[in-house]
Amino acid sequence: MVEGRRSGSAVVMADSITFLAKDDEGQRILDELEQQTDLRAEAGDEGDTRVYPLEDEEHRIEIVQTLTDIDPEWSEHLALQMPA
């Protein structure tokens, strides 16, 4: 049993991942992500925010790995926002 969880309680995974581009380089990285993966962002609350649907946890890992392949310093240019 995971500490702080009752036996039998489910963990709910978010169905989307949200990135906020901090600068023009962040926009470029997200553009490249979309080209390489065929992901299409939903409009976020702010102009620099992009929301991508997730299929499962493995899909989230693939997105992060692709970002790292595009630019190992991607986290300097993008902020990962928590789902609402």
SVG drawing of the C-alpha trace seen along z (x, -y; Angstrom):
<svg xmlns="http://www.w3.org/2000/svg" viewBox="-11 -35 31 37">
<polyline fill="none" stroke="black" stroke-width="0.4" points="0.0,0.0 1.2,-3.5 1.7,-5.6 -1.1,-8.1 -3.5,-6.1 -6.2,-3.7 -6.1,-0.2 -8.4,-0.1 -8.4,-3.8 -7.8,-4.7 -5.2,-7.1 -6.8,-9.2 -4.4,-10.3 -4.9,-13.6 -6.3,-13.3 -4.2,-16.2 -0.8,-17.9 -0.4,-21.7 2.7,-23.6 3.3,-27.3 5.9,-28.8 8.2,-31.2 9.7,-32.6 10.0,-32.4 12.2,-29.3 9.5,-27.6 7.0,-28.3 9.5,-26.8 10.0,-23.7 6.2,-23.1 5.8,-23.7 8.5,-21.0 6.8,-18.7 3.6,-19.0 5.4,-18.3 7.2,-15.2 4.2,-13.7 1.2,-14.9 -0.2,-16.1 -2.6,-19.1 -3.0,-21.4 -6.2,-22.7 -6.3,-26.4 -5.2,-27.3 -6.4,-30.1 -3.4,-32.3 -1.9,-32.7 1.3,-31.0 -0.4,-28.0 -1.0,-24.7 -3.0,-21.8 -2.4,-18.3 -4.6,-15.3 -3.0,-12.2 -3.8,-8.6 -2.1,-7.2 1.0,-7.6 3.2,-6.0 2.1,-8.8 3.1,-11.4 6.6,-9.9 6.9,-9.8 6.0,-13.5 8.7,-14.4 11.3,-12.2 10.5,-13.9 10.9,-17.3 14.3,-16.2 15.3,-15.0 14.2,-18.4 16.1,-20.4 17.7,-19.0 17.1,-22.4 13.4,-22.5 12.5,-23.1 14.3,-26.4 11.8,-27.5 8.6,-25.7 6.7,-25.4 4.6,-22.3 1.3,-23.4 -0.7,-21.2 -4.2,-20.2 -7.1,-21.9"/>
</svg>
